[in-house]
Amino acid sequence: MRAKRPVFRRTWALASAWRGIPLCPLAGPVVVTGRAESGDVTTLDVDLVQHERAVAHTVRDTLAEWRARPPASDEAAAKELLAYAARDVAPRHQ
């Protein structure tokens, strides 16, 4: 039997929310970077860093809540995380 690789829920939720679609689970090392106009890798802008931090906190808090209230299924868990992540990256209207 093949061992499962760890799934990085925080990165998956963030990438899925940024793309607007549920992506395949992400496993293995992940680096989140920005992209310069030239196509070179650069740091993230302030808004994207705020997105990353918000989603990281949301995923951490949600996983903690699931210890007491587990989701009904993997599909329900994915939908819940994606809904929260989408909220965290939505534009803020002042």
PyMOL commands that set and color helices and strands:
alter all, ss='L'
color gray80, all
select helices_A, chain A and resi 9-19+46-68+74-89
alter helices_A, ss='H'
color red, helices_A
select strands_A, chain A and resi 34-35+41-42
alter strands_A, ss='S'
color yellow, strands_A
deselect
rebuild
show_as cartoon
